[in-house]
Every structure is written in C-alpha cells, then in structure tokens.
C-alpha cells in the first residue's frame, strides 16, 4: 500500500499509462481503468459530468476492495477528477500526482462554445474518414510501446467521439468547483515543457505553478521536453514522481 489509481483525461484510455505502469513494476498496487464509454468499458446513457465520474470511481474502489487510502494520478482533465474525488472523499486519498493537469480557471476562462464546436467538427469529420488526421500527438510516442501494446492502443483509439463530447461539454459549460487548498496533503505536479508551443503556453505554465501551491507538502517537476502527453514523452519521470509519492506516504505511516 498505498494503491496507485490512474485517471485518464477526457477521451483517454487506461493504455495512456502503459509506459508508466511498466516503469513502476511491482513497486505498488495499481488500478488503471477505462471510464464508461472508453476503451473496454461499455457506454452508458445520459449526460456525463465530473460528479458522475467521481461517483463511479468511488463505486469501483469499493467493489474492487482496494486498500485505502490511495494515491490518485490524474492526467489533464483526470487531474480535475482526482481533486474532486479528494474533496468529497478526503479519508480515501493519501496523495495526488497531477500530470500536466487541467486547471479549473483555464476551463472557465476559455470560451466553451469554441471547444464544443471543435468537438462537433471532429464528429462531422469522422463521417469522411479523416478523423485520423486529428488524432492527438500522443501517437508520436507510439513506437515506445511493445507490439502488443501498440495493437491494443490502436484498437481502443477508435474513440467514441459522442462520449467524449458528452464528458467535455458539462466541464466547459459548468466548470468544476474545487477547494482552494489541499492543506498538507502530499502533492506532486508534473508539467510539460515550458518550450511547448501553444497559444496559451505561458498561461498554462502559470496555472501549473498555481496547482503546485495547493498543498504545503508539494513538489513541482517541469519537464525539459514533451507535450501534454508527458507520460509518453518521459514515462520514467512520471513513474519516479509516483514512486517517490508512494515512498513519502509509506515513510509518514511508518
């Protein structure tokens, strides 16, 4: 113990964590899963929102009888889900690792209508067989996977775009309300390279700094290379951040 629970970003799969999990080996119990409608998980009806994600995660942890408290590792929007789960179930969380996590203010500040329109365009382009042109840059790192992992990744990367739209719309429309502080909860923030060329790269970097200030017991790691999918670009760094977190918690408990 503690168990490490991986939370993928919107549109992500548990396979996003394959390289990190391989690096971790047997250093800690691990739970990686696909949310409803992604990867190998069946779809569900109705609108998706962060609260439903949290409720499903809580039910999963109880059903799996995973040792508690856990370490939550969240990538992108998965970081928002991790923080929301901790806010509602603080007794179940021993620490959080945010992997280039989204910031609630960034979600609110950016025009959600623009994002919704982009997602709908993806859905429209899918009909013409050009969705592959819009796949995430994560595919740049696919050669790092084993042959079996590549086959699995390509299979599940046939995204359920409607499900992605159902998850992303409520987040951009309503935002995610989270506490301003995590107190002294162990926290590690792993951020993409500041050299990454994005329209809002400095804003993103500033928000990463803000995330690192959420706890009085925090560590901030900024990578020298890699884009948003840092767990593919430098899986060894992400794995070490998680391993160090587990060791910090074990040391506190001993």
N, C-alpha and C positions, 0 to 999 in steps of 0.2 A: 504494500500500500504506500501512497495513495494511487488509485486508478487514474489514468490519464484519459480524458474524454475529448475526442476531436469533433469540432463543429465547423463544417464547411460553409463557404459563402453561398449566397443565393445562386442557384444554377450549378452548384458544385456537387461533387461526389466524394464518397469516402476514399476513392482512389487518388484524390488530390493529395492525400497524406502518405501514399505508399512509400516514397523515398525516406520520409522522416521516420515512419514506423520501422523500416528496415534498419535505419541507423540506431534506433533505440534498442533493438534486440529484445532481450528479456529483462531490461533494467527496471521495468514497471509494468503492472497490469494495464492493458489498453482496451478501450472501447471506441471503435470507429463505426459509424452507421450512416445510412442514407435517409434523409428526411422523406416524408411522404411525397411520392411523385418523381423522385430522383433515383438514378442508379437501379438497384434491385428492389427498391421499395415500391409498393403499389400506390396508386394515386387515390386521393380522397376528394369528395365533393365539397363545394363551398369555398368561400374566400379564405385565403391563408393570411395569417398575420403573426407578428412576433409572439404574442401571447399563446397562440396555438402551438408554435414551435417549442416554447418553454414547457407547456403542459405535456406535450408528447415526450419531451426529453425526460421530464420527471417520472412519467409513467414507465418509460423504458428502463431507467435506472432502478426503479423499484422492482419491475418484472425480472430484470437480469440479476437482481440481488448483488449489485456491485458494491464492494467495500466503500464506505463513506467515511470522511468527506473525500471529494475528488478534486483533481486538477483539471480545469477547463482550458482547452487550447482552441481559440477561435480565429479563423481567417476571414478578413473582410467583414461582411455582414454577420458572419459567425461570431465575431467579437462582440457585436451588439447583443446577439442572442445569449452569449456567455454572461455578459454583465447583467442582463435582465434576469437570467436564471439565478445568479448570485444574489441579486437584490430581493428576490422572492423566497429563496431557499438558502440563506447565508450559512446555516448549520451544515449544509451538504457540500460546501465548497472550501477547500483548503488553500487554493491559489488559482491564479489566472495567468495564462500566457496569451497575449494579443499579438497575432501575426499579421502585420500591416492591416490592422483593424480599421473598419469604418468608424467615423466619429459622428455622433448624433447631430451636431451642429452643421456638419457638412451636408448631411442628408436634408436638413431643414432649409439651409441657405440656397441650395441648388434647386432650380425650377423642376419640380417633379413631373410636370407635364412634358418637358423635353425628354426625360428618361422614359416615361410611359410611351411617348410617340416612337422613340427609338426601339423599344421592345416590340411594339406592334409592327414596325417596319421589318424587324427580324422575322416575325411570324409570317408576314406577307412574302418576304424573300424566300422563305422556306419552300413555298409552292413552286418556285422557279429553279430549285436545285442549287442555289448559290449560297446557302447558309454556311457552307464550309469556308467561304471567303471571310466570314465574320467570326470564326471561332477564336477564342481567346489566345493570347500569346503564350499561354501555358504549353501549347503544342511545340514551341521552340525547344522545350526541355524533354520531349517525349523519348528521345534517344537514350536518356539516362535510365529508363525503365527496362526491366527484363522483357523478353519476347512475350511471355505470358501476361505480364502487367500491361504491355502495350496493347495486346489484343483485347484485354478486359476494358482498358481505358477507352479505346475506340468504340467498343460496343456500347458502353453506357453513356458516351459523349454524344449520342444521338439524343440531344436534350429534349426534354418535354418543355418546349417553349411556353405553352399556355400555363404550365405550373410555375415556371419562372416568373411570368407576368403576374400571376395571382399572388406570389410572395412579394414581389418588388413594389407593386402598386400601393398596398397599405403602408409600407415603410416610408415611401416618399410622400404619400398623401397625409399621413397622420404623424409621422415621426416616431421616435422611441423615447419615452421619458425614463431617465435613469438617475440614480443618486449622484451628487457632485463629488462624493468621496467614497473610497473603499476602506477608509481607516488605515489599519496596519496590515491588511491582507497582503500576503506575498503576491507581487505582480511583476511580470516581465513583459516589456513591449519590444517586439522585433519589427523594425521598419525597413521599407525598401530603400534603395539608394537615393540620396538626395539629387543625384545627377540624372535620375529618370526624367525624361522629357514629357511633361504633361502640362496641360493648360493651367492646372491648379496645383502644380507640384509644390510650390512654397507653402500654399495654404494647407496642403496635405501634411507637409513636414511639421508645420506649426501645430496642427491638430495631434500629430503623433507625440509631440512634446507635451501637450496637454494631457494626453492619456497617461503618460508616464508619471504625471503629478497626482494621479488619482489616489495613490497609496503612499504612505510614509515608508513602506518597505518595498521599493520598486527598483527595477533595473531596466535601462533603455539601451537597446542594441540597434545601431543603424548600419545596414549592410553597405559594402563598397560597390556592389554590382547587383543587378537583378531588377525585375519589375514587380508588379503587385503579387505575382505568384512566387514569393520568395522561398516557399517550401520546395519548389522545383529547382530554383536557381542555386540555392545553398542549403540543401536539406540538413547537412551536418551542423550548420549553425543553429537552425531551428531545433534540431534534436538535442543539441547541447543545452540550449536555453531551457527546454522542457526537463531534461535530465537534472540540470542544476536546480530547477524549481523543486523537483521531487526530493532531491537531497536536502534542500533548505528546510522543507517541511518535515522530513524524517528527523533532521537534527533538532528541530523545535520540539518534536514529540518525544525524543529520547531523554 
